[in-house]
Amino acid sequence: MNNIAEQLRLAYQNLTQKCQQFKLSNNNVQLIAVSKTKPATDILSAYAAGQRKFAENYPQELVEKQLLLADKTDIEWHFIGPLQSNKTNLVAQSAQWVHSIDRFKIAKRLAQQRPVALGKLKVLIQINISQEASKAGIAPQMMLELAGQIAALPQLALKGLMAIPAAGINDESSFKAMQQLSLQLQQHYPDATELSMGMSNDWPLALKNGATMIRLGTVIFGERAYNKGPNEE
Ligand SMILES: *Cc1c(COP(=O)(O)O)cnc(C)c1O
C-alpha cells in the first residue's frame, strides 16, 4: 500500500472517530481530497484506494488533470479556488461543484457558460467569516442578497456555504458563526444544506460546528512544494 492510500485510510478513520465523538452521522460528511499542485498520478493513487471526490484551486490545472483522467468518469470535481472572469468557462465546463462564489458577476458567467448537457452546476457562496482583508469571500450580511441573485439562475443550484476561517486562531467562533449563517440560509433555501469548511489542521473544529464537506490536502497528499498561483496570497 502506498503512502497516499494509507494516509487516506487514516483520514477516513479519524473522521469516523470524530463523528462518533461529536455524535454525528458519518453519512452527512463528505471528505474532499484537495489535489492542487499534485500530479495526476497522486489522484490515481487515491482513486485506486476508493476516493472519488477531488478539489482543485486553479482552473487550468483542473482542466489538465481532468483530461489526463478522462477515463475516470466517476470522479466528482470540486473547484475551490479564486475565480476570475476570464477563467469561468474552464470551470463551467469541467467542475460539478464550485465552492468559491463571491460575486454575482462570476455566478452569472458560470451560468451562461454551463453546458446544458452537464446539468446544473452546484455552487456554494464563500463567506469571509474572519473578515480578513486579504481573503476572498463576501461579508456575512451580504449573503442573502447574493443567494437571491444566484437562485434566479436556472443553470446553477445553490447548495450552501463555504469558508476558510483565519489560520491559527484556535477558537471556534468563526466555525460557530458559519453554522448560524448556514441555518439562516436554509430558512430561505431549504436545499442549501452544505457547509464546506475545515482543512488539514482545523477540520475537527469545523466538523463539531456543522461542516458537511471537509477539504483535506496535506494530510492525504503530503506537503505541497508551495507554488503560489497568480490569484493566491
Ligand atoms: C489548499 C486548500 C485546502 C487544503 O488545505 P490543507 O491544509 O492542505 O488540507 C482546502 N481548502 C482550500 C480552499 C484550499 O485552498
The ligand as a MOL file (V3000), in Angstrom:
LIG
                    3D

  0  0  0     0  0            999 V3000
M  V30 BEGIN CTAB
M  V30 COUNTS 15 15 0 0 0
M  V30 BEGIN ATOM
M  V30 1 C -5.3350 24.1530 -0.2420 0
M  V30 2 C -6.7250 24.2420 0.2430 0
M  V30 3 C -7.2620 23.2600 1.0990 0
M  V30 4 C -6.4610 22.1050 1.6610 0
M  V30 5 O -5.5370 22.5760 2.6090 0
M  V30 6 P -4.6930 21.5540 3.5280 0
M  V30 7 O -4.2680 22.4040 4.6560 0
M  V30 8 O -3.5570 21.0870 2.7000 0
M  V30 9 O -5.5950 20.4660 3.9220 0
M  V30 10 C -8.5970 23.3810 1.4490 0
M  V30 11 N -9.3540 24.3860 1.0120 0
M  V30 12 C -8.8720 25.3590 0.2050 0
M  V30 13 C -9.7780 26.4450 -0.2480 0
M  V30 14 C -7.5500 25.3200 -0.1950 0
M  V30 15 O -7.0790 26.2910 -0.9940 0
M  V30 END ATOM
M  V30 BEGIN BOND
M  V30 1 1 1 2
M  V30 2 1 2 3
M  V30 3 2 2 14
M  V30 4 1 3 4
M  V30 5 2 3 10
M  V30 6 1 4 5
M  V30 7 1 5 6
M  V30 8 2 6 7
M  V30 9 1 6 8
M  V30 10 1 6 9
M  V30 11 1 10 11
M  V30 12 2 11 12
M  V30 13 1 12 13
M  V30 14 1 12 14
M  V30 15 1 14 15
M  V30 END BOND
M  V30 END CTAB
M  END
